[in-house]
């Protein structure tokens, strides 16, 4: 089975040729099996109809309420001669959040040198009917709801427990697909179903990149990057886009648009920002950088998209990076995918992965926010991607990025975690500011190794690169206030939990909105209450999806120079100066699991880890004694193993499944008690 790991960043990440199909010119690089209609409804054709609430970049391909049967687009005879891999990227937005059915599908496949077609990307409904559209990364026919997989839509909302908040085109990128002396690539986009009113999808900016290239799309702004080569210099990127403010660059007298951040506060700007000595001096393998792209034709610049390419060799051995101060901007130094769970610090058994803190932070120019990704969750970093990493303490001085963490094929991504398998829960928060920016980085996090005090999952808060408003937890450790992006607590707390949240308003007043689009693995009997400490308003986060509030007198300072990187650490700017605006109280643990009280409801919890190797733990609750069965089926419906077939007492239970003599693939766990049946999809990777 082919496994495609999708991680969404603001970059079109790949490896040097780039093919871009933006639909601005009819039949340029693509062909359609048929066309019909115009506009954005009852159509299968390119269109520049203004959808008003969706920001379009000229023409796009519109598919809605198809009057023709299963049409398709083909991208034929793309040259891949001499390339070792390719990456596919596409911008997509759905028509509505609740109108896709199980018969609706966009299946994208590829063929090498005229051979058989293989799965590349799939979009499916997340439930059997009236549901959002999402990527189906394991190609089992069901879309997977999540921030990295759900499609935005013209009409937003929540359906089948899947929240869709964005109305903008979002970029979806596959992992790299390995090539072996191939010459041509053919890609087909097949549209099945989508025949009813409001069943629609809109596509734009298809980009196929091969080898050491990266296509930068979107609007002007900062991108967080890392060179997939050893001894990289500014000259390796400045031949493709202007780099100014650096000796030997396009204009050394202008403000710099290129910085790295090694955590040192010696000669650089505040909080570690520094410029390379000149355009020909390497700043160090494994260190990331930020580069501002102008999106104009002034002074040698280019309108986006632009393509960066390098011709050097990737490091041939483990890469080590010195970690100083608190945060260091690091990156994937290899021309292949990188498992985050394979990196480590040099302080044994401290924090996470020997001296590191979780999560890592990746800048998204599209949303003016960092996205955060936890260690120990099988996350994969694509080539060219930089990310901020926080060390646990001053005793952690070095990061190792080993060659063993490389993943050279989408078919054999390994789970390399140095952290023990642990159960996790999360509540993901989102802040929408009056100036149109968002902050999607913050999480309430619960793990089996976290506690009330500071631990490796209490990640510090970074300020957005563009100085936009953001959200932060206020926590006190050893009498010192800390601003956090992630406040981690015990997986099963024994007493009520209270969190304090501050708005780091960056000088922007007006109407804000805070929402909680994801409640992952949160027990149904946990009561979650948001309180506005200024107005006294109380919101049941189980009953409501968001809360709107107003800031009249902002306390921050508005960023005015787009080329001046902000101070990274929010604590250096806002600590002890900003009061909490909200509190979140979580209670009801007496009914939870791992205590002496009985559960209220029959429940099957998400297996962990998933995907897994060699075993996974499956937990379930029984409100009363009864006969239950727990069977495992393969994707064709064949029974492969029975885990439970007996009477169980009331309470919370767990089973461990360690497959023997089974191949990698997707399996269905079915838990049945009387007339109640639960099904859950899990993935086994050898």
C-alpha positions in Angstrom: 0.0 0.0 0.0 1.3 3.5 -0.8 1.2 5.9 2.1 1.2 9.6 1.4 2.1 11.8 4.3 0.8 15.3 3.7 2.1 18.3 5.7 0.7 21.7 4.8 3.1 24.6 4.7 3.1 27.9 2.8 5.6 26.5 0.3 5.3 24.3 -2.7 7.8 21.9 -1.6 9.6 19.6 -4.0 12.9 18.8 -5.4 15.5 21.1 -11.2 12.4 21.4 -13.2 9.0 22.9 -12.3 5.7 22.6 -14.2 3.0 25.1 -13.3 -0.6 24.9 -14.5 -2.5 28.0 -13.4 -5.4 27.8 -15.9 -4.8 31.4 -17.1 -4.4 30.1 -20.6 -6.8 27.6 -22.0 -5.4 24.1 -22.7 -1.9 25.2 -21.5 -0.3 22.0 -20.1 -3.6 20.2 -19.6 -6.5 18.8 -21.6 -10.1 18.1 -20.5 -12.2 15.1 -21.5 -15.1 17.5 -22.1 -16.3 20.9 -20.9 -19.7 22.2 -19.9 -21.2 25.4 -18.6 -19.4 28.5 -17.1 -19.2 30.4 -13.9 -19.1 28.4 -10.6 -22.3 26.3 -10.7 -23.4 23.5 -13.2 -20.0 23.6 -14.7 -16.9 21.7 -15.8 -14.6 24.3 -17.3 -12.0 27.0 -16.5 -13.7 30.0 -15.0 -12.8 33.5 -13.7 -16.3 34.0 -12.1 -16.0 36.1 -8.9 -17.1 33.8 -6.1 -17.0 36.9 -3.8 -16.1 35.2 -0.5 -13.2 33.2 -2.1 -10.1 35.1 -3.2 -9.4 33.9 -6.8 -6.2 34.5 -8.7 -7.6 35.0 -12.2 -8.8 31.8 -13.8 -9.4 28.5 -11.9 -11.0 25.1 -12.8 -14.6 24.9 -11.7 -16.5 21.6 -11.0 -20.0 21.6 -9.6 -23.3 19.7 -10.1 -21.8 17.9 -13.1 -24.1 17.4 -16.1 -21.6 15.1 -17.7 -20.5 11.7 -16.4 -17.1 11.3 -14.6 -15.1 13.8 -16.6 -11.3 14.2 -16.2 -8.3 16.4 -16.8 -5.0 15.0 -18.0 -1.5 16.5 -17.7 0.5 14.5 -20.2 4.2 14.0 -21.1 5.7 16.0 -18.3 9.5 15.6 -18.6 11.2 14.0 -15.6 14.3 12.9 -17.3 17.3 12.8 -14.9 15.1 13.4 -11.8 15.2 11.2 -8.8 11.8 12.2 -7.4 8.8 14.5 -7.9 6.2 16.3 -5.8 2.7 17.2 -6.7 0.9 20.3 -5.3 -2.6 21.7 -5.9 -4.8 24.5 -4.6 -8.4 23.5 -3.8 -11.6 24.8 -2.2 -14.9 23.0 -2.0 -18.3 24.5 -2.8 -20.0 23.8 0.6 -18.9 22.1 3.8 -21.8 19.7 4.1 -22.8 18.4 0.6 -20.3 15.7 -0.3 -21.5 12.1 -0.3 -19.7 8.8 -0.5 -20.1 8.7 -4.3 -18.3 12.0 -4.7 -14.6 11.7 -5.5 -11.6 13.5 -7.0 -9.0 10.8 -7.7 -5.6 11.9 -8.9 -3.3 9.2 -10.3 0.0 9.2 -12.1 1.8 7.0 -14.7 5.6 6.8 -15.4 6.7 6.2 -19.0 3.3 5.0 -20.0 3.0 2.4 -17.3 0.1 1.6 -15.1 -1.5 4.4 -13.1 -0.9 4.7 -9.3 -2.7 6.7 -6.7 -1.2 10.1 -6.0 -4.0 12.1 -4.1 -7.6 11.5 -3.3 -10.4 13.8 -2.1 -13.4 12.1 -0.5 -16.3 12.9 1.8 -15.6 12.4 5.5 -18.9 10.5 6.1 -21.4 8.7 3.9 -23.6 11.7 3.2 -23.8 15.5 3.7 -20.3 16.0 4.9 -17.1 18.0 4.2 -14.6 17.0 1.6 -11.1 16.0 2.8 -7.9 14.2 1.6 -8.1 10.5 1.8 -4.4 9.8 2.5 -4.7 6.0 2.7 -7.1 5.7 -0.3 -9.7 3.7 1.6 -12.6 5.7 0.3 -13.2 8.0 3.3 -11.7 11.5 3.7 -9.9 12.3 6.9 -11.0 15.3 8.8 -8.2 17.5 10.1 -6.4 20.8 9.8 -4.0 19.3 7.3 -6.5 17.3 5.3 -9.9 19.0 5.3 -10.7 21.2 2.3 -11.9 24.8 2.9 -15.2 25.7 1.4 -17.2 28.7 0.2 -19.8 28.0 3.0 -18.2 27.1 6.3 -19.5 25.2 9.3 -19.4 21.9 11.1 -20.8 18.6 9.8 -20.2 15.1 11.1 -17.9 16.6 13.8 -15.7 18.1 11.1 -15.2 21.9 11.4 -14.5 23.9 8.2 -13.5 27.4 9.0 -11.7 28.8 5.9 -13.2 30.1 2.7 -9.8 30.5 0.9 -8.0 28.2 -1.5 -5.7 25.9 0.5 -2.5 24.3 -0.9 -2.2 20.5 -0.6 1.1 18.8 -1.2 2.1 15.2 -1.5 5.3 13.7 -0.2 8.0 13.1 -2.7 7.5 10.2 -5.1 10.7 8.3 -6.0 11.8 7.9 -9.6 14.1 5.4 -11.2 15.6 6.6 -14.6 12.1 7.6 -15.8 11.5 10.0 -18.7 7.9 11.1 -18.7 5.1 11.6 -16.2 1.4 11.6 -16.9 -1.2 12.7 -14.3 -5.0 12.3 -14.5 -7.5 14.1 -12.3 -10.7 12.1 -12.3 -14.0 13.6 -11.1 -16.6 11.0 -10.0 -20.1 11.8 -8.8 -20.5 15.5 -7.9 -23.8 15.5 -9.8 -26.1 17.2 -7.2 -26.6 20.8 -6.3 -23.7 22.3 -4.2 -21.5 19.2 -4.7 -18.5 21.1 -6.1 -14.8 21.7 -6.0 -12.5 24.4 -7.5 -8.9 23.9 -8.4 -5.9 26.1 -9.2 -2.2 26.3 -9.4 -1.1 22.8 -10.0 2.6 22.5 -9.6 4.9 19.5 -10.2 8.5 19.9 -9.1 11.4 17.5 -9.5 14.7 17.2 -7.7 16.2 20.2 -5.8 13.7 22.9 -6.6 11.0 24.7 -4.7 8.2 26.8 -6.1 7.2 29.8 -4.0 3.6 30.8 -4.5 1.0 33.1 -2.9 1.5 36.7 -1.8 4.6 38.7 -0.9 6.0 37.9 2.6 8.4 35.8 4.6 9.0 32.1 3.8 10.8 29.7 6.2 13.3 27.6 4.3 16.2 25.2 4.5 18.7 24.3 1.8 18.7 20.6 0.8 22.5 20.6 0.3 25.7 20.9 2.2 27.6 24.2 2.6 24.8 26.2 1.1 25.2 29.9 0.6 23.0 32.9 -0.3 24.3 32.6 -3.9 22.5 29.3 -4.2 19.2 31.1 -4.0 20.0 34.7 -5.1 20.2 33.7 -8.8 16.5 32.9 -8.6 15.2 35.8 -6.5 16.7 39.1 -5.2 18.6 39.0 -1.9 19.4 42.5 -0.6 21.1 44.0 2.4 24.0 41.5 2.4 27.5 42.1 1.1 27.7 40.9 -2.5 23.9 40.8 -2.9 21.6 42.7 -5.2 21.7 45.9 -3.2 23.7 45.8 0.0 22.5 49.3 1.0 18.8 48.2 1.3 17.2 46.5 4.3 18.0 42.8 4.4 15.4 40.3 3.2 17.4 37.3 4.3 18.1 36.1 7.9 19.0 33.0 9.8 18.5 32.5 13.6 21.0 30.4 15.4 19.7 31.4 18.9 22.7 33.5 19.6 22.3 37.1 20.8 25.8 38.2 20.1 26.0 40.2 16.8 22.6 39.7 15.3 19.4 41.5 15.7 17.1 40.9 18.7 16.6 37.3 19.7 19.2 35.8 17.5 18.3 37.1 14.0 21.5 37.5 12.0 22.6 38.0 8.4 25.2 35.8 6.6 28.6 37.5 6.4 28.3 37.7 2.7 26.6 35.9 -0.2 29.4 33.3 -0.6 29.9 32.2 3.0 28.0 29.2 4.3 26.0 29.7 7.5 25.9 26.0 8.5 24.1 22.8 7.5 20.8 22.2 9.3 20.2 25.8 10.0 17.1 27.3 8.4 16.6 30.8 7.1 13.8 33.2 6.3 13.6 35.0 3.0 11.2 37.8 2.0 9.7 37.5 -1.5 8.4 40.8 -3.0 6.0 39.6 -5.7 6.7 42.5 -8.1 9.0 43.4 -10.9 10.9 46.3 -9.2 14.7 46.2 -8.9 15.2 42.8 -10.5 12.4 41.1 -8.5 9.8 38.8 -10.0 6.1 38.2 -9.6 5.2 35.1 -7.8 5.4 32.2 -8.3 9.1 31.8 -8.6 11.3 28.7 -8.5 14.4 28.3 -6.4 16.9 25.5 -7.4 20.2 24.3 -6.1 22.7 22.0 -7.7 24.9 20.8 -4.7 24.9 17.5 -2.9 23.0 16.8 0.3 25.0 16.0 3.5 26.4 12.5 3.4 26.4 12.0 7.2 24.6 13.0 10.3 24.1 16.8 10.7 24.6 18.5 14.0 23.4 21.9 14.9 24.5 24.0 17.9 21.5 25.0 20.0 22.0 28.2 22.0 19.7 30.5 24.0 16.1 29.2 23.7 14.9 28.9 20.1 16.9 27.9 17.0 15.7 28.1 13.4 16.7 24.7 12.0 15.6 22.8 8.9 15.7 19.7 6.8 19.2 19.5 5.4 18.4 16.6 3.1 16.9 16.2 -0.4 14.4 13.7 1.0 11.6 13.7 3.6 12.7 13.8 7.2 11.0 12.1 10.1 10.7 14.6 13.0 10.8 11.6 15.5 14.3 10.8 14.3 16.0 14.0 15.5 17.4 14.3 19.0 19.2 16.5 21.5 22.3 15.6 23.5 20.8 15.6 27.0 19.7 12.0 27.7 16.2 11.4 29.1 15.4 15.1 29.6 12.4 16.8 27.9 11.4 15.0 24.8 13.8 13.2 22.5 16.8 13.8 24.7 16.6 17.5 25.6 14.1 19.0 23.1 10.8 20.7 23.7 7.6 20.1 21.7 6.1 21.4 19.5 8.1 22.6 16.6 6.8 25.7 14.8 6.5 26.3 11.0 5.7 29.8 9.6 2.7 30.0 7.3 2.6 33.2 5.2 -0.8 32.4 3.9 -2.5 32.5 7.3 0.0 34.9 9.0 0.5 32.2 11.7 2.8 29.5 12.9 1.5 26.0 12.6 2.8 23.7 15.4 3.6 20.0 15.1 4.4 17.7 18.1 7.3 15.3 18.3 6.4 11.7 18.8 3.4 11.9 16.4 5.1 10.6 13.2 5.2 14.0 11.5 7.3 14.3 8.4 9.2 17.4 7.2 9.5 17.9 3.4 12.8 19.1 1.8 13.4 22.8 1.8 11.4 23.3 5.0 12.7 25.3 8.0 11.2 25.2 11.5 11.8 26.7 14.9 12.9 24.3 17.6 13.1 25.0 21.3 15.6 23.3 23.6 14.4 22.0 27.0 17.2 23.7 29.1 20.7 25.2 28.8 22.1 21.7 29.3 20.9 20.8 25.7 23.6 22.2 23.5 23.3 20.3 20.2 20.7 18.9 17.8 21.4 15.8 15.7 19.6 15.3 12.4 20.7 11.7 11.4 20.7 10.2 8.0 18.6 7.4 9.5 15.7 9.9 9.8 15.6 10.3 6.1 12.6 8.9 4.3 13.3 8.5 0.6 10.0 7.0 -0.5 6.4 7.7 0.3 5.9 3.9 0.5 8.2 3.2 3.5 8.0 6.1 5.9 9.2 4.8 9.2 8.1 5.5 12.8 11.5 6.4 14.4 10.2 7.9 17.7 12.7 8.0 20.6 9.8 8.9 22.8 7.7 6.1 24.4 4.3 5.5 22.8 1.9 7.6 24.8 -1.7 8.5 24.7 -2.6 12.1 23.8 -5.5 14.5 23.7 -5.7 18.0 22.2 -7.9 21.1 22.0 -6.7 23.3 19.1 -7.5 27.0 19.3 -7.7 29.6 16.6 -7.7 33.4 16.8 -9.1 35.6 14.0 -7.9 39.2 14.3 -9.6 42.3 12.9 -6.8 42.8 10.3 -7.6 39.5 8.6 -4.8 37.5 10.1 -5.1 34.3 12.1 -3.2 32.4 14.8 -3.7 28.6 14.6 -0.7 27.5 16.6 -2.1 27.1 20.1 -3.1 23.8 21.8 -4.3 22.5 25.1 -2.4 19.2 25.2 -2.8 16.1 27.4 -0.2 13.3 27.5 0.7 10.4 29.8 4.1 12.0 30.6 2.9 15.6 31.2 2.0 17.1 34.5 1.0 20.3 36.3 4.7 21.5 36.3 6.9 22.3 33.3 7.6 19.4 31.0 8.9 18.7 27.5 5.5 19.5 25.9 5.1 23.0 27.4 6.3 24.8 24.3 7.1 28.5 24.4 5.2 31.1 22.3 6.8 32.6 19.2 5.6 35.9 17.8 4.4 35.8 14.2 7.0 36.9 11.7 4.8 39.7 10.3 4.0 41.1 13.8 0.3 40.2 13.6 -1.9 39.5 16.7 -1.7 36.2 18.4 -2.8 34.1 21.3 -0.8 32.7 24.2 -1.3 30.7 27.4 -0.1 32.3 30.6 1.5 29.8 33.0 3.7 30.0 36.0 6.7 27.7 36.6 8.8 28.0 39.7 7.4 31.5 40.4 8.2 32.8 36.9 5.5 33.6 34.4 5.9 32.0 30.9 3.9 32.5 27.7 3.2 29.2 26.0 2.0 28.1 22.6 1.0 24.7 24.2 0.0 24.1 27.8 0.4 20.4 28.5 -1.3 18.5 31.4 -1.8 14.9 32.5 -3.7 12.7 30.1 -6.2 11.9 32.9 -6.2 14.7 35.4 -7.4 14.1 38.9 -8.8 17.5 39.6 -10.3 20.4 37.6 -7.9 22.2 35.2 -7.8 25.9 34.6 -5.9 27.6 31.8 -5.3 31.4 31.3 -5.1 32.9 27.8 -3.8 36.3 26.8 -4.3 38.2 23.6 -1.0 39.6 22.2 -2.8 42.2 20.2 0.2 43.7 18.4 -1.5 47.1 18.6 -4.6 46.0 16.7 -8.0 46.9 18.2 -11.4 45.8 17.0 -13.5 42.7 16.9 -11.7 39.4 17.4 -13.0 35.8 17.3 -11.6 32.8 19.2 -12.7 29.3 18.2 -11.8 25.7 18.9 -12.1 23.8 15.6 -10.5 20.6 16.9 -11.2 18.6 20.0 -9.2 15.5 19.5 -9.8 12.5 21.8 -11.5 14.6 24.5 -13.9 12.4 26.5 -17.6 13.3 26.1 -18.1 13.8 29.8 -15.4 16.5 30.2 -17.0 19.8 30.7 -15.1 22.6 28.9 -16.0 26.2 29.8 -14.5 29.4 28.3 -14.9 32.6 30.4 -14.2 36.1 29.2 -12.5 37.7 32.2 -13.3 41.2 31.0 -17.0 40.9 30.3 -17.9 37.9 32.4 -19.4 36.0 29.4 -19.4 32.2 29.8 -19.3 29.8 26.9 -19.8 26.0 26.9 -17.2 25.0 24.3 -19.1 21.7 23.7 -22.2 23.7 22.7 -20.7 26.6 20.8 -18.0 26.7 18.1 -16.6 30.2 18.6 -16.8 33.4 20.7 -16.6 37.0 19.4 -15.1 39.7 21.6 -13.8 43.3 21.3 -10.5 45.0 22.2 -10.8 48.7 22.5 -7.4 49.7 23.9 -4.7 47.5 22.5 -1.5 47.2 24.5 0.9 46.0 21.8 2.8 47.9 19.1 1.9 47.5 15.4 4.6 46.2 13.1 5.3 48.8 10.4 8.4 47.5 8.6 7.7 44.3 6.8 11.5 43.6 6.3 12.3 43.8 10.0 12.0 40.4 11.6 10.1 40.6 15.0 11.6 39.5 18.3 11.0 35.7 18.2 10.2 35.0 21.9 6.8 36.4 23.0 8.1 36.3 26.6 10.7 39.0 25.8 8.0 41.4 24.7 4.8 40.6 26.6 5.7 38.7 29.8 4.4 40.3 33.0 2.8 43.1 30.9 -0.3 41.4 29.4 -3.2 40.3 31.6 -5.2 37.1 30.9 -8.3 37.8 28.8 -9.8 34.3 29.1 -9.8 31.3 31.3 -10.7 27.8 30.2 -11.8 25.4 32.9 -12.1 21.7 32.2 -13.9 19.4 34.7 -15.8 16.1 34.9 -12.8 13.8 35.3 -14.5 11.7 37.9 -16.4 10.1 35.1 -13.3 9.5 33.0 -11.0 6.6 32.6 -8.4 5.4 35.0 -10.4 6.0 38.2 -13.0 4.1 40.2 -16.1 5.7 38.7 -18.0 4.0 35.9 -18.3 5.6 32.5 -21.7 7.0 31.4 -21.6 5.9 27.8 -20.4 3.1 25.6 -17.4 4.5 23.7 -14.5 3.4 21.5 -11.5 5.8 21.7 -8.9 6.4 18.9 -6.2 3.8 18.8 -2.7 5.0 19.7 -0.3 5.1 18.0 -2.0 5.2 14.6 -0.3 4.4 12.2 1.6 1.9 14.3 4.4 -0.6 14.4 4.6 -3.1 16.0 1.5 -2.6 18.3 -1.3 -0.3 19.1 -3.5 0.2 22.1 -7.3 0.2 21.7 -9.4 1.6 24.6 -13.1 1.4 25.1 -15.7 2.2 27.8 -18.6 0.0 29.0 -21.3 1.7 31.1 -22.6 -1.8 32.2 -21.5 -5.4 32.1 -22.2 -7.1 28.8 -21.1 -9.5 26.1 -18.9 -7.7 23.5 -16.9 -8.6 20.4 -13.9 -6.8 19.0 -12.9 -8.0 15.5 -10.3 -6.8 13.1 -11.1 -6.8 9.3 -8.9 -6.0 6.3 -10.0 -3.3 3.8 -11.9 -5.9 1.8 -14.0 -6.9 4.8 -12.3 -10.2 5.6 -11.9 -11.1 9.3 -8.2 -11.3 10.2 -8.3 -11.5 14.0 -10.7 -11.6 17.0 -9.4 -9.6 19.9 -12.5 -9.9 22.3 -15.4 -12.4 22.4 -16.7 -12.6 25.9 -18.5 -10.9 28.8 -16.7 -7.8 30.1 -17.5 -5.9 33.4 -18.6 -2.2 33.4 -15.6 0.2 33.3 -12.8 1.4 31.1 -10.7 -1.2 29.3 -7.8 -1.4 26.9 -6.6 -4.0 24.4 -3.2 -4.2 22.7 -3.1 -5.5 19.1 0.3 -6.8 17.8 -0.4 -8.1 14.3 1.4 -11.4 13.4 2.0 -12.4 9.8 -0.1 -9.6 8.4 1.0 -7.2 5.7 1.1 -3.4 6.0 -2.2 -1.8 5.2 -5.4 -0.3 6.5 -7.5 -2.4 8.9 -11.0 -1.9 10.5 -11.5 -2.5 14.2 -15.2 -3.2 15.0 -16.4 -3.1 18.6 -19.9 -4.5 19.1 -22.1 -4.7 22.2 -25.7 -5.6 21.7 -27.1 -3.4 18.9 -24.3 -0.8 19.3 -21.5 -1.0 16.8 -18.3 1.1 16.5 -15.9 1.0 13.6 -12.4 2.5 13.5 -9.8 2.6 10.8 -6.1 1.9 11.8 -3.0 1.6 9.7 -0.3 -1.0 10.2 3.2 -0.2 8.9 5.9 -2.8 8.8 
